[in-house]
């Protein structure tokens, strides 16, 4: 008896019903990324028109079995660079992964893509095989780790915290910064974000997203501005540590950028604000905290010192079309 051939189809996620299935897929795969249809629409609304942002669903026998999104990298000067992100189960079949990759490649080519970048956890072995067999080149590995906040021990970081708090530097939340400077606070924070992100190992050049889209996307996280810390030297913003709390599963926190300007490094500032922020998340009822770092980034070892344990490893691959 010949094997039954499985047919797949791709559909843009545009309707509320489709976006609900997209949200369901997010929650199923990662409870820390639980979201709603309205939040997905709000996120889509932060994208500049040139991003050509799309969400897609993959269907087999009438059932949604995977999801994805594609967009042009509007934070890089390299025009034509498109990003593909996929959401699929750990045991996805090879034929589905190859179908997804082929379909998404054709979709971004329609928009003028000349290069594609895709990040994939190594647990998705079928998708890794599809990527590697399709001519993609490995760029870098970013281990993702998880911290159980109830096991957080900050005793070894107390000296750094005390040193920072007794210095002339000031630590406030983004919430307080925007209250102090409602007119220019977000612009100043945007400038800091660009400076710090440009020092992070990335597979493409980072020039910064437009202030308008940055502000829109950040304001969607205003419920968690109290766990985004900012360090100031006088009026100058010189460092930050970001923690984003999931609105629907508030026991989950996701780290964003932590860093300080170059001339302020080697003083334990990043270590101190990271530790202080993690303790704040714990006080607010947080149970789990996720973070990823490039494998050679010193921040990864700092996370391990704080008690993080390996979770996933994300690999970046790029292909010239």
Secondary structure, 3 states (H helix, E strand, C coil): CCCCCCCCEEEECCCHHHHHHHHHHHHHHCHHHCCCHHHHHHHHHCCCHHHCCEEEEEEECCEEEEEEEEEECCCCCCCCEEEEEEEECCCCCHHHHHHHHHHHHHHHHHCCCCEEEEEEECCCHHHHHHHHHCCCEEEEEEEEEEEEHHHCCCHHHHHHHHHHHCCCCEEEEHHHHHHHCCCCHHHHHHHHHHHHHCCCCCCCCCCCCCHHHHHHHHHCCHHHHHHEEEEEECCEEEEEEEEEECCCCCCEEEEEEEEECHHHCCCCHHHHHHHHHHHHHHHCCCCEEEEEEECCCHHHHHHHHHCCEEEEEEEEEEEEC
